[in-house]
């Protein structure tokens, strides 16, 4: 029985390339494609895929938040992150979000197949390009304090991403079904916690932590 896979990647050409690679795997059936975080959540809910292949830098709701919500609804769901980031900080955050695998973009068909098979067996898979760096990062992080980003609530991280993508307060309120005053309150609190009080500073922070991409 084929593995039912949902592909979530915002760049059309990149998604087409990944879809072509997946087409070479007879054990995989791509049941849906998403280009934004909210679309990935909606398709996962309606299609119930066995596996989600998910980019970290997704518009409107980044892949890390998508993963947390998907696994909250179904802890048995398998998620592999596909990312251009090789920094161990990103890998650690992906694993903390509940991912079973982390592939660096540019992986070939054999590695993609290996990762999918491993994850569906209940194992974990990390691209060799990131695994060694991750070990060092985990050792360094054992005694670290929570980062400013980790001190934000999921709603505050969501609002931070939308703000840094250029959405207005009214638009954010409409998208999240909140009042304008509630959005303004969340924005004020997150700026205080991050100790960043201007939009360019928030944008730089969001890019550095993978909440949004430079070309968002």
GROMACS elastic network, one bead per residue, 0.5 to 0.9 nm:
[ bonds ]
;  ai    aj funct       b0    kb
    1     4     6  0.89746   500
    1    27     6  0.74602   500
    1    28     6  0.89111   500
    2    26     6  0.76084   500
    2    28     6  0.52211   500
    2    29     6  0.58855   500
    3    27     6  0.60540   500
    3    29     6  0.58443   500
    3    30     6  0.82475   500
    3    49     6  0.79935   500
    3    50     6  0.61934   500
    3    51     6  0.72808   500
    3   116     6  0.89500   500
    3   120     6  0.84338   500
    4    27     6  0.89632   500
    4    28     6  0.62686   500
    4    29     6  0.50207   500
    4    30     6  0.60293   500
    4    31     6  0.60492   500
    4    32     6  0.89772   500
    4    47     6  0.89252   500
    4    48     6  0.82955   500
    4    49     6  0.50006   500
    4    50     6  0.51499   500
    4    51     6  0.64152   500
    4    52     6  0.86961   500
    5    28     6  0.67658   500
    5    29     6  0.59440   500
    5    31     6  0.57776   500
    5    32     6  0.72352   500
    5    49     6  0.53643   500
    5    50     6  0.60105   500
    5    52     6  0.56816   500
    5    53     6  0.70980   500
    6    29     6  0.87160   500
    6    30     6  0.59123   500
    6    31     6  0.57910   500
    6    33     6  0.58998   500
    6    34     6  0.76995   500
    6    40     6  0.79918   500
    6    43     6  0.78856   500
    6    44     6  0.71704   500
    6    47     6  0.83157   500
    6    48     6  0.87619   500
    6    49     6  0.60314   500
    6    50     6  0.81073   500
    6    51     6  0.63935   500
    6    53     6  0.61553   500
    6    54     6  0.81599   500
    7    15     6  0.77328   500
    7    18     6  0.84526   500
    7    19     6  0.78389   500
    7    30     6  0.70546   500
    7    31     6  0.81710   500
    7    32     6  0.63091   500
    7    34     6  0.62734   500
    7    35     6  0.87133   500
    7    40     6  0.82087   500
    7    51     6  0.87492   500
    7    52     6  0.61014   500
    7    54     6  0.63070   500
    7    55     6  0.86279   500
    8    15     6  0.78146   500
    8    32     6  0.84157   500
    8    33     6  0.56979   500
    8    35     6  0.58609   500
    8    36     6  0.72936   500
    8    37     6  0.78360   500
    8    39     6  0.85257   500
    8    40     6  0.61110   500
    8    52     6  0.73458   500
    8    53     6  0.60985   500
    8    55     6  0.61585   500
    8    58     6  0.81281   500
    8    63     6  0.86333   500
    9    12     6  0.75349   500
    9    14     6  0.73658   500
    9    15     6  0.56030   500
    9    18     6  0.89935   500
    9    33     6  0.76807   500
    9    34     6  0.63167   500
    9    35     6  0.52776   500
    9    36     6  0.73767   500
    9    37     6  0.89907   500
    9    53     6  0.82991   500
    9    54     6  0.64653   500
    9    55     6  0.53850   500
    9    56     6  0.85845   500
    9    57     6  0.83205   500
    9    58     6  0.69017   500
    9    82     6  0.86184   500
   10    14     6  0.80466   500
   10    15     6  0.71853   500
   10    34     6  0.71805   500
   10    36     6  0.60239   500
   10    37     6  0.87837   500
   10    55     6  0.77965   500
   10    57     6  0.80474   500
   10    58     6  0.60297   500
   10    59     6  0.71306   500
   11    14     6  0.53464   500
   11    15     6  0.60093   500
   11    16     6  0.85950   500
   11    35     6  0.72230   500
   12    15     6  0.51028   500
   12    16     6  0.61462   500
   12    17     6  0.86828   500
   12    35     6  0.79043   500
   13    16     6  0.50618   500
   13    17     6  0.62593   500
   13    18     6  0.87172   500
   14    17     6  0.50933   500
   14    18     6  0.62490   500
   14    19     6  0.85304   500
   15    18     6  0.51322   500
   15    19     6  0.59994   500
   15    20     6  0.85403   500
   15    33     6  0.82733   500
   15    35     6  0.86374   500
   16    19     6  0.50061   500
   16    20     6  0.61837   500
   16    21     6  0.87591   500
   17    20     6  0.50886   500
   17    21     6  0.64253   500
   17    22     6  0.87486   500
   18    21     6  0.50462   500
   18    22     6  0.61991   500
   18    23     6  0.85556   500
   19    22     6  0.50340   500
   19    23     6  0.61359   500
   19    24     6  0.89584   500
   19    30     6  0.77773   500
   20    23     6  0.50010   500
   20    24     6  0.68869   500
   21    24     6  0.54525   500
   21    25     6  0.73410   500
   21   108     6  0.78269   500
   21   109     6  0.59973   500
   21   112     6  0.82228   500
   22    25     6  0.53398   500
   22    26     6  0.83115   500
   22    28     6  0.68339   500
   22    29     6  0.80770   500
   22    30     6  0.76221   500
   22   109     6  0.76549   500
   22   112     6  0.80496   500
   22   113     6  0.83647   500
   23    26     6  0.71379   500
   23    28     6  0.75652   500
   23    29     6  0.79602   500
   23    30     6  0.81627   500
   24    28     6  0.86397   500
   24   109     6  0.74928   500
   25    28     6  0.56523   500
   25    29     6  0.84227   500
   25   109     6  0.79171   500
   25   112     6  0.89443   500
   25   113     6  0.69376   500
   26    29     6  0.77081   500
   27   113     6  0.88402   500
   28   116     6  0.88789   500
   30    33     6  0.77275   500
   30    49     6  0.88668   500
   31    47     6  0.73027   500
   31    49     6  0.72961   500
   32    40     6  0.89467   500
   32    43     6  0.70713   500
   32    44     6  0.85868   500
   32    47     6  0.76491   500
   32    49     6  0.86145   500
   33    39     6  0.87530   500
   33    40     6  0.77090   500
   33    43     6  0.80686   500
   34    37     6  0.76317   500
   34    38     6  0.86354   500
   34    39     6  0.55774   500
   34    40     6  0.51243   500
   34    41     6  0.88205   500
   34    43     6  0.74248   500
   35    38     6  0.87986   500
   35    39     6  0.67259   500
   35    40     6  0.72947   500
   35    58     6  0.73484   500
   35    59     6  0.77240   500
   36    39     6  0.52114   500
   36    40     6  0.62595   500
   36    41     6  0.88543   500
   36    58     6  0.55304   500
   36    59     6  0.50896   500
   36    60     6  0.63976   500
   36    61     6  0.69884   500
   36    62     6  0.81299   500
   36    63     6  0.89671   500
   37    40     6  0.51194   500
   37    41     6  0.64451   500
   37    42     6  0.88022   500
   37    57     6  0.89999   500
   37    58     6  0.55932   500
   37    59     6  0.60727   500
   37    60     6  0.59799   500
   37    62     6  0.58666   500
   37    63     6  0.64713   500
   37    65     6  0.82778   500
   37    66     6  0.61212   500
   38    41     6  0.51051   500
   38    42     6  0.62409   500
   38    43     6  0.86587   500
   38    59     6  0.85673   500
   38    60     6  0.70210   500
   38    61     6  0.63010   500
   38    66     6  0.76993   500
   39    42     6  0.50792   500
   39    43     6  0.60732   500
   39    44     6  0.84273   500
   40    43     6  0.52384   500
   40    44     6  0.59918   500
   40    45     6  0.85240   500
   40    52     6  0.88005   500
   40    54     6  0.85579   500
   40    66     6  0.74938   500
   41    44     6  0.51891   500
   41    45     6  0.62176   500
   41    46     6  0.87866   500
   41    66     6  0.65618   500
   41    67     6  0.88087   500
   41    69     6  0.78951   500
   41    70     6  0.68799   500
   42    45     6  0.51670   500
   42    46     6  0.63346   500
   42    47     6  0.85360   500
   43    46     6  0.51027   500
   43    47     6  0.56367   500
   43    48     6  0.76854   500
   43    49     6  0.86996   500
   44    47     6  0.53352   500
   44    48     6  0.52007   500
   44    49     6  0.62353   500
   44    52     6  0.79592   500
   44    70     6  0.76910   500
   45    48     6  0.56587   500
   45    49     6  0.85139   500
   45    70     6  0.84076   500
   45    73     6  0.89772   500
   46    49     6  0.87756   500
   48    51     6  0.87751   500
   48    77     6  0.89733   500
   49    52     6  0.68342   500
   49    77     6  0.80838   500
   49    78     6  0.88927   500
   50    76     6  0.89817   500
   50    77     6  0.63142   500
   50    78     6  0.64743   500
   50    79     6  0.87995   500
   50   120     6  0.82761   500
   51    77     6  0.64850   500
   51    79     6  0.56955   500
   51    80     6  0.75653   500
   51   116     6  0.83113   500
   51   119     6  0.86929   500
   51   120     6  0.78845   500
   52    67     6  0.89042   500
   52    77     6  0.79955   500
   52    78     6  0.64062   500
   52    80     6  0.63039   500
   52    81     6  0.82566   500
   53    78     6  0.87676   500
   53    79     6  0.60768   500
   53    81     6  0.59247   500
   53    82     6  0.65961   500
   54    57     6  0.89804   500
   54    58     6  0.85786   500
   54    63     6  0.63340   500
   54    64     6  0.89540   500
   54    66     6  0.87097   500
   54    67     6  0.82290   500
   54    79     6  0.70397   500
   54    80     6  0.61294   500
   54    82     6  0.57254   500
   54    83     6  0.82154   500
   55    58     6  0.63105   500
   55    62     6  0.81384   500
   55    63     6  0.57998   500
   55    64     6  0.87355   500
   55    80     6  0.85837   500
   55    81     6  0.56215   500
   55    83     6  0.55809   500
   55    84     6  0.86594   500
   56    62     6  0.59185   500
   56    64     6  0.60944   500
   56    66     6  0.89909   500
   56    81     6  0.65338   500
   56    82     6  0.69366   500
   56    83     6  0.59887   500
   56    84     6  0.86499   500
   56    85     6  0.87321   500
   56    90     6  0.87171   500
   56    94     6  0.81673   500
   56   210     6  0.70031   500
   56   211     6  0.79174   500
   56   212     6  0.87263   500
   57    61     6  0.84658   500
   57    62     6  0.53903   500
   57    63     6  0.60645   500
   57    64     6  0.84551   500
   57    83     6  0.77766   500
   57   210     6  0.61416   500
   57   211     6  0.63519   500
   57   212     6  0.56011   500
   57   213     6  0.60017   500
   58    61     6  0.60664   500
   58    63     6  0.57003   500
   58   211     6  0.79906   500
   58   212     6  0.70263   500
   58   213     6  0.81068   500
   59    62     6  0.61431   500
   59    63     6  0.87449   500
   59   161     6  0.82775   500
   59   162     6  0.83014   500
   59   165     6  0.78608   500
   59   211     6  0.87217   500
   59   212     6  0.69386   500
   59   213     6  0.84006   500
   59   216     6  0.71696   500
   60   158     6  0.77146   500
   60   161     6  0.66811   500
   60   162     6  0.57503   500
   60   165     6  0.75610   500
   60   212     6  0.85273   500
   61    64     6  0.83001   500
   61    65     6  0.65117   500
   61    66     6  0.66760   500
   61   157     6  0.89346   500
   61   158     6  0.62404   500
   61   161     6  0.69382   500
   61   162     6  0.76906   500
   61   211     6  0.79763   500
   61   212     6  0.86778   500
   62    65     6  0.56556   500
   62    66     6  0.63427   500
   62    67     6  0.88178   500
   62   158     6  0.80938   500
   62   161     6  0.76819   500
   62   210     6  0.78388   500
   62   211     6  0.56559   500
   62   212     6  0.69243   500
   63    67     6  0.60229   500
   63    68     6  0.86087   500
   63    81     6  0.79485   500
   63    94     6  0.86747   500
   63   211     6  0.82880   500
   64    67     6  0.51745   500
   64    68     6  0.63714   500
   64    69     6  0.88341   500
   64    81     6  0.88369   500
   64    93     6  0.76180   500
   64    94     6  0.63051   500
   64    96     6  0.89312   500
   64    97     6  0.59500   500
   64    98     6  0.87308   500
   64    99     6  0.88061   500
   64   210     6  0.88234   500
   64   211     6  0.82359   500
   65    68     6  0.51149   500
   65    69     6  0.63123   500
   65    70     6  0.85954   500
   65    97     6  0.75386   500
   65   154     6  0.73268   500
   65   157     6  0.83735   500
   65   158     6  0.78458   500
   66    69     6  0.52976   500
   66    70     6  0.60980   500
   66    71     6  0.86219   500
   66    97     6  0.89400   500
   67    70     6  0.50908   500
   67    71     6  0.60899   500
   67    72     6  0.84075   500
   67    79     6  0.71973   500
   67    94     6  0.84617   500
   67    97     6  0.61460   500
   67    98     6  0.67945   500
   67    99     6  0.71335   500
   68    71     6  0.53731   500
   68    72     6  0.60792   500
   68    73     6  0.87656   500
   68    96     6  0.89302   500
   68    97     6  0.53582   500
   68    98     6  0.66787   500
   68    99     6  0.88226   500
   69    72     6  0.50044   500
   69    73     6  0.63631   500
   69    74     6  0.86359   500
   70    73     6  0.53191   500
   70    74     6  0.61906   500
   70    75     6  0.76885   500
   70    77     6  0.74931   500
   70    79     6  0.89685   500
   71    76     6  0.71079   500
   71    77     6  0.62596   500
   71    78     6  0.83660   500
   71    79     6  0.87069   500
   71    97     6  0.85400   500
   71    98     6  0.70753   500
   71    99     6  0.89355   500
   72    75     6  0.58919   500
   73    77     6  0.88319   500
   74    77     6  0.56654   500
   75    78     6  0.83013   500
   75    98     6  0.85944   500
   78    98     6  0.87622   500
   78    99     6  0.70972   500
   78   100     6  0.62470   500
   78   101     6  0.85082   500
   78   119     6  0.68284   500
   78   120     6  0.70779   500
   78   122     6  0.83637   500
   79    98     6  0.76589   500
   79    99     6  0.50027   500
   79   100     6  0.55899   500
   79   101     6  0.66266   500
   79   102     6  0.87570   500
   79   119     6  0.80880   500
   80    99     6  0.58031   500
   80   100     6  0.57897   500
   80   102     6  0.55329   500
   80   103     6  0.71315   500
   80   115     6  0.81474   500
   80   116     6  0.79354   500
   80   119     6  0.78927   500
   80   125     6  0.84106   500
   81    91     6  0.88829   500
   81    94     6  0.72141   500
   81    99     6  0.68042   500
   81   100     6  0.82128   500
   81   101     6  0.61208   500
   81   103     6  0.60505   500
   81   104     6  0.82658   500
   82    85     6  0.88420   500
   82   101     6  0.85256   500
   82   102     6  0.60450   500
   82   104     6  0.57312   500
   82   105     6  0.59541   500
   83    86     6  0.77213   500
   83    90     6  0.89920   500
   83   102     6  0.75646   500
   83   103     6  0.64215   500
   83   104     6  0.51212   500
   83   105     6  0.53846   500
   84   103     6  0.86431   500
   84   104     6  0.56639   500
   84   105     6  0.51917   500
   84   106     6  0.82019   500
   85    88     6  0.84126   500
   85    90     6  0.67335   500
   85    91     6  0.81800   500
   85   104     6  0.69537   500
   85   105     6  0.82853   500
   85   210     6  0.87092   500
   86    89     6  0.84853   500
   86    90     6  0.72731   500
   86    91     6  0.74503   500
   86   104     6  0.67933   500
   86   129     6  0.70144   500
   86   130     6  0.56601   500
   86   133     6  0.86329   500
   87    90     6  0.57183   500
   87    91     6  0.68808   500
   87   130     6  0.71399   500
   87   133     6  0.75595   500
   87   134     6  0.81144   500
   88    92     6  0.60773   500
   88    93     6  0.85693   500
   88   130     6  0.64216   500
   88   131     6  0.79803   500
   88   132     6  0.86968   500
   88   133     6  0.56240   500
   88   135     6  0.83072   500
   88   136     6  0.83155   500
   88   137     6  0.61122   500
   88   138     6  0.84961   500
   89    92     6  0.52030   500
   89    93     6  0.62777   500
   89    94     6  0.86415   500
   89   134     6  0.76077   500
   89   137     6  0.70280   500
   89   138     6  0.89369   500
   89   209     6  0.85677   500
   90    93     6  0.51615   500
   90    94     6  0.61194   500
   90    95     6  0.87023   500
   90   209     6  0.77247   500
   90   210     6  0.74861   500
   91    94     6  0.50268   500
   91    95     6  0.62821   500
   91    96     6  0.85785   500
   91   102     6  0.68882   500
   91   126     6  0.85912   500
   91   130     6  0.74921   500
   91   131     6  0.86285   500
   91   134     6  0.69340   500
   92    95     6  0.52163   500
   92    96     6  0.61457   500
   92    97     6  0.86284   500
   92   134     6  0.69507   500
   92   137     6  0.78799   500
   92   138     6  0.74784   500
   93    97     6  0.61312   500
   93    98     6  0.87572   500
   94    97     6  0.50721   500
   94    98     6  0.66499   500
   94    99     6  0.57617   500
   94   100     6  0.87352   500
   94   101     6  0.84852   500
   94   102     6  0.75500   500
   95    98     6  0.50996   500
   95   100     6  0.69613   500
   95   101     6  0.77755   500
   95   102     6  0.81987   500
   96    99     6  0.73120   500
   99   102     6  0.73630   500
   99   124     6  0.83885   500
  100   119     6  0.60213   500
  100   122     6  0.80193   500
  100   123     6  0.71156   500
  100   125     6  0.65920   500
  100   126     6  0.85871   500
  101   115     6  0.69013   500
  101   116     6  0.83138   500
  101   118     6  0.86572   500
  101   119     6  0.66677   500
  101   123     6  0.85330   500
  101   124     6  0.54216   500
  101   126     6  0.55988   500
  101   127     6  0.82860   500
  102   115     6  0.83643   500
  102   124     6  0.85572   500
  102   125     6  0.63628   500
  102   127     6  0.62770   500
  102   130     6  0.85353   500
  103   106     6  0.85486   500
  103   107     6  0.69071   500
  103   111     6  0.85221   500
  103   112     6  0.77649   500
  103   115     6  0.78003   500
  103   125     6  0.79345   500
  103   126     6  0.62180   500
  103   127     6  0.51784   500
  103   128     6  0.88784   500
  103   129     6  0.88853   500
  103   130     6  0.86737   500
  104   107     6  0.60916   500
  104   126     6  0.86402   500
  104   127     6  0.62947   500
  104   129     6  0.75241   500
  104   130     6  0.80224   500
  105   108     6  0.88766   500
  107   110     6  0.82331   500
  107   111     6  0.61157   500
  107   112     6  0.64717   500
  107   127     6  0.82615   500
  108   111     6  0.55439   500
  108   112     6  0.62344   500
  108   113     6  0.87263   500
  109   112     6  0.50407   500
  109   113     6  0.60853   500
  109   114     6  0.84877   500
  110   113     6  0.51423   500
  110   114     6  0.60479   500
  110   115     6  0.86150   500
  111   115     6  0.60597   500
  111   116     6  0.85566   500
  111   127     6  0.81428   500
  112   115     6  0.52189   500
  112   116     6  0.62362   500
  112   117     6  0.86376   500
  113   116     6  0.51971   500
  113   117     6  0.60959   500
  113   118     6  0.85058   500
  114   117     6  0.52887   500
  114   118     6  0.60975   500
  114   119     6  0.86167   500
  114   125     6  0.83317   500
  115   118     6  0.51904   500
  115   119     6  0.61322   500
  115   120     6  0.85674   500
  115   124     6  0.79535   500
  115   125     6  0.55696   500
  115   126     6  0.77763   500
  115   127     6  0.84116   500
  116   119     6  0.52817   500
  116   120     6  0.61200   500
  116   121     6  0.86313   500
  116   125     6  0.83768   500
  117   120     6  0.52465   500
  117   121     6  0.62993   500
  117   122     6  0.89327   500
  117   123     6  0.86928   500
  118   121     6  0.52024   500
  118   122     6  0.66832   500
  118   123     6  0.52210   500
  118   124     6  0.63853   500
  118   125     6  0.65045   500
  119   122     6  0.51414   500
  119   124     6  0.54984   500
  119   125     6  0.66269   500
  120   123     6  0.71177   500
  121   124     6  0.87572   500
  126   129     6  0.81459   500
  126   130     6  0.68122   500
  126   131     6  0.59103   500
  127   130     6  0.56933   500
  127   131     6  0.63367   500
  128   131     6  0.52648   500
  128   132     6  0.72254   500
  129   132     6  0.73334   500
  129   133     6  0.80572   500
  130   133     6  0.55079   500
  130   134     6  0.61252   500
  130   135     6  0.89700   500
  131   134     6  0.50978   500
  131   135     6  0.65536   500
  132   135     6  0.54217   500
  132   136     6  0.69649   500
  132   137     6  0.89719   500
  133   136     6  0.54026   500
  133   137     6  0.63177   500
  133   138     6  0.87868   500
  134   138     6  0.60375   500
  134   139     6  0.85318   500
  135   138     6  0.52431   500
  135   139     6  0.63275   500
  135   140     6  0.87654   500
  136   139     6  0.51660   500
  136   140     6  0.62960   500
  136   141     6  0.86540   500
  137   140     6  0.51166   500
  137   141     6  0.60768   500
  137   142     6  0.88061   500
  138   141     6  0.50173   500
  138   142     6  0.62962   500
  139   142     6  0.56403   500
  139   143     6  0.84498   500
  140   143     6  0.70654   500
  140   144     6  0.73703   500
  141   145     6  0.81997   500
  142   145     6  0.88948   500
  144   147     6  0.84130   500
  146   149     6  0.80455   500
  146   150     6  0.59513   500
  146   151     6  0.66618   500
  147   150     6  0.52269   500
  147   151     6  0.65414   500
  148   151     6  0.51807   500
  148   152     6  0.69142   500
  148   193     6  0.67727   500
  148   194     6  0.57498   500
  148   195     6  0.89945   500
  149   152     6  0.54932   500
  149   153     6  0.86266   500
  149   157     6  0.75199   500
  149   193     6  0.87083   500
  149   194     6  0.74821   500
  149   209     6  0.80397   500
  150   153     6  0.76274   500
  150   157     6  0.89306   500
  151   193     6  0.76876   500
  151   194     6  0.88791   500
  152   155     6  0.79868   500
  152   156     6  0.57809   500
  152   157     6  0.61913   500
  152   189     6  0.88416   500
  152   190     6  0.65982   500
  152   193     6  0.75797   500
  152   194     6  0.86499   500
  153   156     6  0.50952   500
  153   157     6  0.62752   500
  153   158     6  0.86160   500
  153   190     6  0.87784   500
  154   157     6  0.51255   500
  154   158     6  0.61746   500
  154   159     6  0.86940   500
  155   158     6  0.50114   500
  155   159     6  0.62090   500
  155   160     6  0.85205   500
  155   186     6  0.79990   500
  156   159     6  0.50767   500
  156   160     6  0.60057   500
  156   161     6  0.86181   500
  156   183     6  0.88467   500
  156   186     6  0.59187   500
  156   187     6  0.70986   500
  156   189     6  0.82622   500
  156   190     6  0.63126   500
  157   161     6  0.62413   500
  157   162     6  0.87231   500
  157   190     6  0.81294   500
  157   211     6  0.81355   500
  158   161     6  0.52580   500
  158   162     6  0.63964   500
  158   163     6  0.86852   500
  158   211     6  0.87212   500
  159   162     6  0.50969   500
  159   163     6  0.60161   500
  159   164     6  0.85387   500
  159   172     6  0.71931   500
  159   176     6  0.88183   500
  159   183     6  0.74790   500
  159   186     6  0.75386   500
  159   187     6  0.70605   500
  159   190     6  0.89793   500
  160   163     6  0.51456   500
  160   164     6  0.61861   500
  160   165     6  0.86025   500
  160   186     6  0.89078   500
  160   187     6  0.71847   500
  160   190     6  0.76410   500
  160   191     6  0.89004   500
  160   202     6  0.76785   500
  160   203     6  0.87921   500
  160   206     6  0.76115   500
  160   211     6  0.82768   500
  161   164     6  0.52340   500
  161   165     6  0.61868   500
  161   166     6  0.88837   500
  161   203     6  0.85115   500
  161   206     6  0.68302   500
  161   211     6  0.58665   500
  161   212     6  0.63606   500
  162   165     6  0.50345   500
  162   166     6  0.65872   500
  162   167     6  0.56353   500
  162   168     6  0.83231   500
  162   172     6  0.68380   500
  162   212     6  0.88290   500
  163   166     6  0.53353   500
  163   167     6  0.53454   500
  163   168     6  0.69016   500
  163   169     6  0.77305   500
  163   172     6  0.78475   500
  163   187     6  0.85659   500
  163   199     6  0.80950   500
  163   202     6  0.83715   500
  163   203     6  0.83462   500
  164   167     6  0.74106   500
  164   199     6  0.71050   500
  164   200     6  0.82835   500
  164   202     6  0.65048   500
  164   203     6  0.50544   500
  164   204     6  0.87402   500
  164   206     6  0.70567   500
  164   207     6  0.88690   500
  164   211     6  0.88535   500
  164   212     6  0.74782   500
  164   216     6  0.85912   500
  165   203     6  0.79890   500
  165   212     6  0.71977   500
  165   213     6  0.88448   500
  165   216     6  0.59771   500
  166   216     6  0.86846   500
  167   170     6  0.81938   500
  167   171     6  0.60429   500
  167   172     6  0.63034   500
  168   171     6  0.51131   500
  168   172     6  0.61668   500
  168   173     6  0.85718   500
  169   172     6  0.51257   500
  169   173     6  0.61320   500
  169   174     6  0.86331   500
  169   180     6  0.63832   500
  169   183     6  0.66793   500
  169   184     6  0.71357   500
  170   173     6  0.50839   500
  170   174     6  0.62236   500
  170   175     6  0.86732   500
  170   179     6  0.82946   500
  170   180     6  0.59691   500
  170   183     6  0.84942   500
  171   174     6  0.50778   500
  171   175     6  0.61394   500
  171   176     6  0.86144   500
  171   180     6  0.89399   500
  172   175     6  0.50884   500
  172   176     6  0.60770   500
  172   177     6  0.81608   500
  172   178     6  0.79474   500
  172   180     6  0.81249   500
  172   183     6  0.73193   500
  173   176     6  0.53589   500
  173   177     6  0.56094   500
  173   179     6  0.55758   500
  173   180     6  0.54707   500
  173   181     6  0.86887   500
  173   182     6  0.79954   500
  173   183     6  0.62003   500
  174   177     6  0.50870   500
  174   178     6  0.65307   500
  174   179     6  0.78686   500
  174   180     6  0.84529   500
  175   178     6  0.78909   500
  176   179     6  0.88493   500
  178   181     6  0.82367   500
  178   182     6  0.63425   500
  178   183     6  0.67700   500
  179   182     6  0.52012   500
  179   183     6  0.64884   500
  179   184     6  0.87117   500
  180   183     6  0.51801   500
  180   184     6  0.61700   500
  180   185     6  0.86096   500
  181   184     6  0.50071   500
  181   185     6  0.60950   500
  181   186     6  0.86639   500
  182   185     6  0.50282   500
  182   186     6  0.62434   500
  182   187     6  0.85554   500
  183   186     6  0.51380   500
  183   187     6  0.60893   500
  183   188     6  0.85578   500
  184   187     6  0.50320   500
  184   188     6  0.61019   500
  184   189     6  0.86557   500
  185   188     6  0.51154   500
  185   189     6  0.62531   500
  185   190     6  0.86686   500
  186   189     6  0.51889   500
  186   190     6  0.61261   500
  186   191     6  0.85577   500
  187   190     6  0.52681   500
  187   191     6  0.61418   500
  187   192     6  0.85601   500
  188   191     6  0.52988   500
  188   192     6  0.62389   500
  188   193     6  0.87491   500
  188   197     6  0.87508   500
  189   192     6  0.50647   500
  189   193     6  0.61732   500
  189   194     6  0.85921   500
  190   193     6  0.50442   500
  190   194     6  0.60414   500
  190   195     6  0.82046   500
  190   196     6  0.85121   500
  191   194     6  0.51399   500
  191   195     6  0.56553   500
  191   196     6  0.51882   500
  191   197     6  0.57548   500
  191   198     6  0.83047   500
  191   202     6  0.80130   500
  192   196     6  0.67195   500
  192   197     6  0.74368   500
  193   196     6  0.79525   500
  194   197     6  0.84191   500
  194   202     6  0.86254   500
  194   205     6  0.89456   500
  196   199     6  0.82525   500
  196   201     6  0.60501   500
  196   202     6  0.64096   500
  196   205     6  0.87441   500
  197   200     6  0.89553   500
  197   201     6  0.71642   500
  197   202     6  0.76808   500
  198   201     6  0.54850   500
  198   202     6  0.64700   500
  198   203     6  0.89067   500
  199   202     6  0.50095   500
  199   203     6  0.61467   500
  199   204     6  0.86663   500
  200   203     6  0.50514   500
  200   204     6  0.62425   500
  200   205     6  0.86157   500
  201   204     6  0.52137   500
  201   205     6  0.62234   500
  201   206     6  0.86622   500
  202   205     6  0.50470   500
  202   206     6  0.60872   500
  202   207     6  0.86237   500
  203   206     6  0.51138   500
  203   207     6  0.61822   500
  203   208     6  0.85304   500
  203   212     6  0.81082   500
  203   214     6  0.86158   500
  204   207     6  0.52710   500
  204   208     6  0.61053   500
  204   209     6  0.86931   500
  204   214     6  0.87104   500
  205   208     6  0.51325   500
  205   209     6  0.62692   500
  205   210     6  0.86401   500
  205   211     6  0.84837   500
  206   209     6  0.52648   500
  206   210     6  0.60745   500
  206   212     6  0.57190   500
  206   213     6  0.80205   500
  207   210     6  0.51511   500
  207   211     6  0.59719   500
  207   212     6  0.51684   500
  207   213     6  0.55022   500
  207   214     6  0.62725   500
  208   211     6  0.78350   500
  208   212     6  0.84509   500
  208   213     6  0.87419   500
  209   212     6  0.79527   500
  210   213     6  0.67246   500
  212   215     6  0.83853   500
  212   216     6  0.64774   500
  213   216     6  0.52839   500
